[in-house]
């Protein structure tokens, strides 16, 4: 069984080891960056406040022995006047000539920006040897942070955004950037991606303001638009089952898709309930659930079988022990995605 909890500076080394598995812009394998992130995370969990770019919530996932095997994050606000949220809106334009009887549909791209952006979730990493193990670790990492958002609505925006990892090659190169972004900036994908972490004016200055006909790109590049990296497919599935959907926008650097949802549309938020713990264990009718206790820095969540009747919840004994709760205590409970048809846990 696993427990999701807030991360802080003391978790630097295990989070660094996890970051090495992905090394994404949201969570690079750089100790200085991670130390600063974990410091902000400790402050964010401990000091309640409205959405702000400085508030970053990093979670860690512990196994029953207390070893950290995963991490995920919430960035409370992504997109301000100083650091806008940039995207390429994917569209279609139809052209028809009656005189020659030709009809064409063109794929188009147009740069957009948001100065008052949404809350972003990201930086989800589960140690490879823990995938498909009992206890639903991947689902807890993904949906557990959504439960936290539901418990603290004043800390986050109504709209949530997830940037999905794009289909880049093994050398970390983006075919889309080389065919599109490089031609306008003269920068490599790595250089542009690194620079964008500190400022994005160069994109606004150098990218075309007018609609661009993506149909001019090679077919091999076009097929990359909105394409998801194979390793990210399980994460996309969990987001879709929670209520997220592609919003018609892609990342200007690697063409990875953005998925979005309103908090009221998200299943683990919409269907969460506050209940009292009963003395019984769940019957065969029990369903996978996220059971959480505490608020802010005291937040803890486990995934377990649970059953609810008349405001009381029957929970697995192992889960009660891990959360240190007893009959009569109050907990919050939200559903997890049902088991897959082949019965394998995520």
VEXZA-345445 format. One record per residue (C-alpha): z, y, x; residue in three letters. Coordinates in steps of 0.2 Angstrom, whole numbers, padded with zeros to 4 digits, always signed. Each point is the difference from the previous one (the first is absolute). Example, Ala and Ser with C-alpha at 12.3 -4.5 7.8 and 13.67 -1.06 7.14 Angstrom:
<rs>
+0039-0022+0062ALA-0003+0017+0006SER
</rs>
This chain:
<rs>
+0000+0000+0000UNK-0004+0018+0006UNK+0008+0017-0002UNK-0008+0017+0000UNK+0010+0015+0006UNK-0003+0017+0007UNK-0004+0001+0019UNK+0008+0012+0012UNK+0000+0003+0019UNK+0009-0016+0004UNK-0015-0010-0006UNK-0012+0008+0013UNK-0004-0016+0011UNK-0003-0012-0015UNK-0011+0013-0009UNK-0009+0003+0017UNK-0004-0019+0001UNK-0006+0000-0018UNK-0011+0016+0003UNK-0009-0009+0014UNK-0007-0012-0012UNK-0010+0014-0009UNK+0001+0016+0010UNK-0006+0010-0014UNK+0000+0020-0001UNK+0014-0001-0012UNK+0011-0011+0011UNK-0007+0000+0018UNK+0008-0011+0013UNK+0007+0015+0009UNK+0019+0001+0003UNK+0001+0019+0000UNK-0009+0001-0017UNK+0010-0015-0008UNK+0017+0008+0007UNK-0005+0016-0009UNK-0005-0009-0016UNK+0016-0010-0001UNK+0010+0015+0003UNK-0008+0009-0015UNK+0002-0016-0010UNK+0018+0000+0003UNK+0002+0018-0006UNK-0012-0003-0015UNK+0010-0014-0007UNK+0016+0009+0003UNK-0004+0017-0006UNK-0008+0001-0018UNK-0014+0013-0002UNK-0017+0004-0008UNK-0016-0007+0007UNK-0004+0008+0017UNK-0011-0006+0015UNK+0016-0001+0011UNK+0008-0013-0011UNK-0006-0018+0006UNK+0008-0015-0007UNK-0002-0016+0012UNK+0007-0016-0007UNK+0003-0016+0010UNK+0000-0018-0007UNK+0014-0012+0007UNK+0001-0019-0002UNK+0016-0009-0004UNK+0005+0001+0018UNK-0002+0018+0001UNK-0016+0000+0011UNK-0012+0014-0004UNK-0017-0008-0005UNK-0009+0014-0009UNK-0001+0018-0004UNK-0008+0012-0012UNK+0001+0019-0004UNK-0001+0014-0013UNK-0006+0017+0006UNK+0007+0011-0014UNK-0015+0013+0001UNK-0017-0002+0008UNK-0010+0016-0001UNK+0005+0018+0002UNK-0008+0017+0005UNK+0004-0003+0018UNK-0005-0019+0000UNK-0012-0003-0015UNK-0004-0017-0006UNK-0018-0003+0004UNK-0012-0012-0009UNK-0018-0003-0003UNK-0004-0002-0019UNK-0013-0014-0003UNK-0013+0005-0014UNK-0017-0004-0006UNK-0014+0011-0004UNK-0016-0006-0010UNK-0017+0008+0004UNK-0015-0004-0011UNK-0018+0006+0001UNK-0010-0002-0016UNK-0017+0004+0009UNK+0001-0015+0012UNK+0012-0011-0010UNK+0013-0001+0013UNK+0019-0002-0003UNK+0013+0000+0014UNK+0019+0000+0000UNK+0008+0007+0016UNK+0017-0003+0006UNK+0008+0016+0005UNK+0015+0006+0010UNK+0009+0017-0001UNK+0015+0006+0010UNK+0015+0004-0010UNK+0018+0006+0004UNK+0017+0001-0009UNK+0012+0013+0005UNK+0014-0006-0012UNK-0002-0019+0002UNK+0008-0016-0006UNK+0013-0012+0007UNK-0007-0012+0012UNK+0005-0018+0002UNK-0005-0009+0016UNK+0004-0008+0017UNK+0003-0017-0007UNK+0002-0014+0013UNK+0007-0017-0002UNK+0002-0011+0015UNK-0014-0013+0000UNK+0011-0015+0001UNK+0009+0006-0016UNK-0016+0000-0011UNK+0000-0012-0014UNK+0018-0005+0003UNK+0012-0003-0015UNK+0009+0016-0006UNK-0015+0011-0004UNK+0002+0011+0016UNK-0017+0009-0002UNK+0003+0004-0018UNK+0017+0007+0003UNK-0006+0011+0014UNK-0014+0007-0011UNK+0009+0001-0017UNK+0017+0003+0006UNK-0004+0018+0006UNK-0008+0003-0017UNK+0017-0005-0008UNK+0008+0013+0011UNK-0012+0013-0006UNK+0005-0004-0018UNK+0018+0002+0004UNK-0003+0017+0008UNK-0013+0009-0010UNK+0005+0017+0006UNK-0004-0004+0018UNK-0018-0005-0003UNK-0016+0007-0008UNK-0006-0008-0016UNK-0016-0006+0008UNK+0001-0013+0014UNK-0014-0003+0012UNK-0003-0015+0012UNK-0013+0001+0014UNK-0007-0017+0003UNK-0004-0007+0017UNK-0019+0001+0003UNK-0012-0013+0006UNK+0000+0005+0018UNK-0006-0012+0014UNK+0011-0009+0013UNK-0001+0014+0012UNK+0006+0012-0012UNK-0016+0009-0003UNK-0007+0006-0017UNK-0018-0002-0004UNK+0001+0013-0013UNK+0008+0013+0012UNK-0013-0003+0013UNK-0014+0002-0012UNK+0008+0015-0009UNK+0015+0009+0007UNK-0006-0001+0018UNK-0016+0009-0004UNK+0009+0015-0007UNK+0015+0000+0012UNK-0006-0008+0017UNK+0017-0009+0001UNK+0003-0018+0001UNK+0009-0008-0014UNK+0016-0003+0010UNK+0000+0019+0006UNK-0003+0007-0018UNK+0013-0012-0008UNK+0013+0005+0013UNK-0004+0019-0002UNK+0002-0001-0019UNK+0018-0005+0002UNK+0004+0018+0006UNK-0014+0010-0009UNK-0015-0002-0011UNK-0009+0017+0002UNK-0013-0008+0010UNK-0006-0011-0014UNK-0001+0015-0012UNK-0009+0010+0013UNK-0013-0013+0006UNK-0003-0012-0015UNK-0014+0006-0012UNK+0007+0010-0015UNK-0015-0005-0011UNK-0003-0017-0008UNK-0006-0013+0012UNK-0012-0013-0005UNK+0008-0016+0006UNK-0017-0009-0004UNK-0006+0007+0017UNK+0012-0012+0009UNK-0005-0017+0006UNK+0003-0014-0012UNK+0013-0008+0012UNK+0010+0016-0001UNK-0002+0002-0018UNK+0008-0017-0003UNK+0016+0006+0009UNK+0003+0014-0012UNK+0017-0004-0009UNK+0000-0017+0008UNK+0017-0007+0004UNK+0006-0009+0016UNK+0002-0018-0003UNK+0018+0001+0005UNK+0003+0013-0013UNK-0006-0010-0015UNK+0017-0007-0005UNK+0008+0017+0000UNK-0014+0006-0011UNK+0003-0014-0012UNK+0018+0005-0001UNK-0004+0018-0003UNK-0013-0004-0014UNK+0013-0011-0008UNK+0013+0014+0000UNK-0013+0012-0008UNK-0009+0008+0014UNK-0019+0003-0001UNK-0014+0007+0012UNK-0001+0018-0004UNK-0018+0003+0005UNK+0005+0007+0017UNK-0002-0007+0018UNK+0008+0006+0017UNK-0011+0012+0010UNK+0003-0010+0016UNK-0003-0018-0004UNK-0006+0000-0019UNK+0016-0011-0005UNK+0003+0002-0019UNK+0015+0010-0007UNK+0009-0008-0014UNK+0011+0010-0012UNK+0011-0001-0016UNK+0012+0010-0010UNK+0018-0005+0001UNK+0000-0004-0018UNK-0014-0012+0002UNK+0009-0011+0013UNK+0007-0016-0006UNK+0016-0001+0011UNK+0004+0017-0005UNK-0005-0001-0019UNK+0009-0016-0003UNK+0016+0002+0010UNK+0016-0002-0009UNK+0019+0003+0004UNK+0010-0015-0003UNK+0017-0009+0003UNK+0001-0015+0010UNK+0005-0016-0009UNK+0010-0015+0007UNK-0015-0012-0003UNK-0015-0004+0010UNK-0017+0001-0007UNK-0008-0014-0010UNK-0018-0006+0002UNK-0005+0015-0010UNK+0005+0011+0014UNK-0014+0011+0008UNK-0002+0008+0017UNK+0009+0017+0000UNK+0005+0014+0012UNK+0019+0002-0002UNK+0007+0016+0008UNK+0016+0009+0002UNK+0005+0017+0006UNK-0009+0017+0002UNK-0006+0010+0014UNK+0006-0007+0017UNK+0010-0014-0009UNK-0016-0007-0008UNK-0002-0019+0002UNK-0012-0012-0008UNK-0004-0019-0001UNK-0013-0010-0008UNK+0007-0015-0010UNK-0002-0009-0016UNK+0009+0009-0014UNK+0002-0002-0019UNK+0005+0014-0012UNK+0009-0002-0016UNK+0008+0014-0011UNK+0003+0012+0015UNK+0006-0013+0012UNK-0009-0008+0014UNK+0002-0018+0007UNK-0004+0001+0019UNK-0002-0013+0013UNK+0017-0003+0010UNK-0009+0003+0016UNK-0006+0017-0005UNK+0017+0005-0007UNK+0008-0005+0017UNK-0013+0010+0010UNK+0002+0016-0011UNK+0019-0003+0000UNK+0001+0001-0019UNK+0011-0009-0012UNK+0000-0003-0019UNK+0002+0016-0010UNK-0008+0011+0014UNK-0014+0011-0005UNK-0018-0002+0007UNK-0017+0006-0002UNK-0014-0014-0004UNK-0019+0002+0001UNK-0013-0014-0002UNK-0010-0007+0015UNK-0018-0006-0003UNK+0000-0018-0007UNK-0003-0014+0011UNK-0018-0004+0005UNK-0008-0015-0009UNK+0001-0010+0015UNK+0019+0003+0000UNK+0000+0007+0018UNK+0012+0015+0003UNK-0007+0016+0008UNK
</rs>
